[in-house]
């Protein structure tokens, strides 16, 4: 089972990615613990994703794009903060000899 999105619009790829991400969140919330034990190829093959017409996808993208951009900005900020935290911890270990 494979879907080839190589020639499709990036907007469709984005839509499908968001749908699949949402499905994974739903499975995690419905289960107890790791979903990987229960996620099989058959489960994935049986997932249905409705692909709206291109005008609807385009409108969806217009609505969701600011949120995706903000998420990306926050992700970069978290990565920077994580690097700074790790550098501070390392400096503390070097200076005081403990962690």
C-alpha positions in Angstrom: 0.0 0.0 0.0 1.6 3.2 -1.1 0.3 6.6 -2.1 2.4 8.5 -4.6 2.2 12.3 -4.0 5.2 13.2 -6.0 3.1 14.9 -8.7 0.4 16.2 -6.5 0.2 19.6 -5.0 2.1 20.3 -1.8 -1.2 21.4 -0.4 -2.5 17.9 -0.7 0.6 16.5 0.9 0.2 19.0 3.8 -3.5 18.0 4.2 -2.8 14.3 4.2 0.1 14.8 6.7 -2.2 16.7 9.0 -5.0 14.1 8.7 -2.5 11.2 9.5 -1.1 13.2 12.4 -4.6 13.7 13.8 -5.3 9.9 13.4 -2.2 9.1 15.4 -3.1 11.5 18.2 -6.6 9.9 18.3 -5.1 6.4 18.5 -2.8 7.4 21.3 -5.6 9.0 23.2 -7.9 6.0 22.7 -5.2 3.5 23.8 -3.3 2.8 27.0 0.4 3.2 26.4 2.2 2.8 23.1 0.2 2.6 19.9 3.0 0.9 18.1 2.0 -2.5 19.4 -1.4 -2.1 17.9 -0.6 -0.2 14.7 -0.3 -2.6 11.9 0.0 -2.3 8.2 -3.6 -3.4 7.9 -4.8 -0.7 10.2 -3.0 1.9 8.1 -4.2 0.5 4.9 -7.8 0.6 6.2 -7.6 4.3 7.1 -9.8 6.4 5.0 -8.8 10.0 4.2 -11.3 12.1 2.3 -9.5 14.2 -0.3 -11.6 17.3 -0.9 -11.5 19.2 -4.2 -8.6 21.4 -4.9 -10.5 24.7 -4.2 -11.4 23.3 -0.7 -7.8 22.2 -0.1 -6.6 25.7 -1.1 -9.1 27.4 1.3 -8.0 25.0 4.1 -4.4 25.8 3.4 -5.2 29.6 3.7 -6.8 29.0 7.1 -4.2 26.6 8.5 -1.0 28.2 7.1 -0.6 30.9 9.8 -0.9 28.1 12.5 1.7 26.0 10.7 4.0 29.0 10.4 3.6 29.8 14.1 4.2 26.1 15.1 7.4 26.2 13.1 8.6 29.4 14.8 7.8 27.9 18.2 9.6 24.7 17.3 12.8 26.6 16.4 12.5 28.6 19.6 12.2 25.4 21.6 15.3 24.0 19.8 17.3 27.1 20.6 16.1 27.1 24.3 17.1 23.4 24.5 20.6 24.1 23.2 20.9 27.0 25.7 19.7 24.8 28.6 22.2 22.1 27.7 25.0 24.6 27.4 24.2 26.0 30.8 24.1 22.6 32.3 27.5 21.8 30.8 28.9 25.1 32.1 27.6 24.3 35.6 29.2 20.8 35.5 32.5 22.3 34.4 32.4 25.1 36.9 31.1 23.2 39.9 31.8 19.6 39.0 28.3 18.2 39.3 25.1 18.0 37.3 
